[in-house]
Amino acid sequence: MDGKKVTIVAIVAILIGLLVGYLMWGANVKSLQGELDQLKSRLAEAQKAATREKELSDKLAAMEAQLKQVSDDLAKEKAKREQMQAQVSKGKK
């Protein structure tokens, strides 16, 4: 009878060990799934931020080009004004 009791206890211990291992494995899978979901959401946010940054960069480049054009136009107008003032000054003297 002692051999049967030892066998039964060993089988019960193995079953309990398997059950505990399965439950711990399931908990790890849930934890990893949660981490994966968090990483996916962070990746989506990063991609959205990168897209927005590119849009803002393009807008900034367009505004810089426009500013350069306006500065060039202003320089041309100043040159014309100085030329006209020089002609008017010659006419007064």
DANORQUI-V168028 format. One line per field, one symbol per residue. psi: psi as a letter, one per 40 degrees, with the letter a starting at -180 (. if undefined). burial: 1 if it has 24 or more other ideal C-beta (glycine too) atoms within 12 Angstrom, else 0. A space follows every 50 residues. Layout:
# DANORQUI-V168028
psi: ???
burial: ???
This chain:
# DANORQUI-V168028
psi: dddddddddddddddddddddddddddddddddddddddddddddddddd dddddddddddddddddddddddddddddddddddddddddd.
burial: 00000000000000000000000000000000000000000000000000 0000000000000000000000000000000000000000000
